[in-house]
Each structure stands twice: as structure tokens, then as C-alpha cells.
Amino acid sequence: MALPTGVGAITLFVEDVPRAKAFYERAFDATSIFGDANSAVFRLDNTLLNLLDRAEADGLISPAPVGQSDAGSRFQLTIWVEDADAACSELGTRGVTLLNGPIDRPWGVRTAAFADPDGHVWEVAQQLG
């Protein structure tokens, strides 16, 4: 098996595809490159972001269970930015509420976190120094 060289796609299970699609269009100023009644797909640089109706998730991961929407966050997706403060300001103008930050972290990164309508947590991160 060859070792992975990057993430090609991320699929997020969502409760309401149109609501999630509208959030990502607004938050990331992105246009969906594919969509149907059960999904919306965005291209973020070299990674596809697939928003899939939670009711369709079993077909992808069965026999693993699909987590309930109120189970709490179990991961965080990080987006590298040149200026975390500017990115947070821009997110604010797009109606995105931060969970925290910007905060200078001890490991040399300035971060801020926000969540989409389904509770998926994203982080903007700026390398310091």
C-alpha cells in the first residue's frame, strides 16, 4: 500500500443539505461544484468537501454507526491562513460566529474556531514567527 499524500475529500454528514450548503457558500465564499437532493460538493483548493444528508450516510460507512447530531464534536478541521485576525474579521462579516479566538497557542500558532450549523468545528490557523 502506498502512503497517503493528501486528503482528497472530506464528507460531513448534515441534517439539512440546503442549510449546510448556504452556510459554506457564505462562510467560504464558495460555489458548489455538484449537488443533488442528498448532497452538495465544494472544491477547497485540492480537497473536495462533500455535505451528505445524514440519512444517506449508512450507505457509506455501514456497519459502522452514524453518530447522532447531538453527540458532540470528535474532530476539528483546520484551514491555514496568512492572517488569523483578518480571516476572523472576514468570517464575521459573513455572519459566522466564532467559538473562540483568535488565540496565540503555545505551539506557535494563532487560532480561532467556529462551527457549521451541524456542529462540525473548523479552525483557522496562522503560523507565528
Residue pairs with C-beta under 8 A, 6 or more apart in sequence:
6 46
6 47
7 47
8 46
8 47
8 48
9 47
9 48
9 49
9 50
10 47
10 48
10 49
10 50
10 77
11 50
11 51
11 52
11 60
12 20
12 49
12 50
12 51
12 52
12 116
12 118
12 120
13 52
13 53
13 54
13 57
13 66
13 67
13 118
14 20
14 51
14 52
14 53
14 54
14 116
14 117
14 118
15 53
15 54
15 69
15 117
15 118
16 117
16 118
17 35
17 37
17 38
17 39
17 40
17 51
17 52
17 53
19 117
20 40
20 51
20 116
20 117
20 118
21 32
21 35
21 40
21 51
23 116
23 117
24 30
24 40
24 42
24 49
24 51
24 116
25 31
25 32
26 94
26 95
26 96
27 91
27 94
27 95
27 96
27 114
27 116
28 42
28 44
29 94
30 42
30 43
30 44
31 42
32 40
32 41
32 42
33 41
33 42
33 43
33 48
34 40
34 41
35 41
37 53
38 52
38 53
38 55
38 56
39 50
39 51
39 52
39 53
39 56
40 50
40 51
41 48
41 49
41 50
41 51
42 48
42 49
42 51
43 49
44 79
52 60
54 66
54 69
57 66
58 66
67 74
69 118
69 119
72 119
73 115
73 119
73 120
73 121
75 121
76 113
76 121
76 122
76 123
77 120
77 121
77 122
77 123
78 111
78 122
78 123
78 124
78 125
79 87
79 122
79 123
79 124
79 125
80 125
80 126
80 127
81 87
81 124
81 125
81 126
82 126
83 126
84 101
84 102
84 110
84 111
84 112
84 124
84 125
84 126
85 102
85 110
87 112
87 124
87 126
88 98
88 101
88 102
88 112
88 124
91 98
91 114
91 124
92 98
96 114
97 114
98 112
98 113
98 114
99 112
99 113
99 114
99 115
99 121
100 112
100 113
101 110
101 111
101 112
101 113
101 124
102 110
102 111
102 112
102 124
102 126
103 110
103 111
103 112
104 110
104 128
105 111
108 127
108 128
108 129
109 125
109 126
109 127
109 128
110 125
110 126
110 128
111 123
111 124
111 125
111 126
112 123
112 124
113 121
113 122
113 123
114 121
114 122
114 124
115 121
115 122
116 122
